[in-house]
Amino acid sequence: MKKLRLRLLAARIEWTWWLIARERKKGRELLESGQRHSSKELLKLNQRFSKHCASVMKAQRTYEAAIGLGCGEQTVRMQE
C-alpha cells in the first residue's frame, strides 16, 4: 500500500511540475506580446503559479519524508 501511495504522490508531483512549466510558458508569451507586469492576466497567472509552487513543495517534502530523505534525519559530520 505504501508503494502505491508513493507512486500516486510522485505522479501528482510530476503533474504539478508540468502545470508550472505551462504557466511559465504562458507568462513568457504574455510578456513578449507586450502585456504590462501589472495586467490582470499576469496577476491571475502569477497567483495560479504561486499556488502550484506551494503545492509541489509540500508534496515533495511529504514524499521525501515518506522515503526517509528528510533534511533533519540525515546529518553528515565533517571529519578532521
C-alpha angles and dihedrals in degrees: 000000000000091000091053092050091049092050092049091048091048090051090050090051092050091047091051092049088052090053090050091052090049092050091049091051091050091049092050090050092049092050093047090051089059102260115158118245090241096051118128092242094055093044091052090046090051090051092054091044092053091048091053092047093052091046094051093046091053092047092049092051089050091049093048092048091050093054094039102253098123117145094234095049100060118056124180119206120208112232117216 
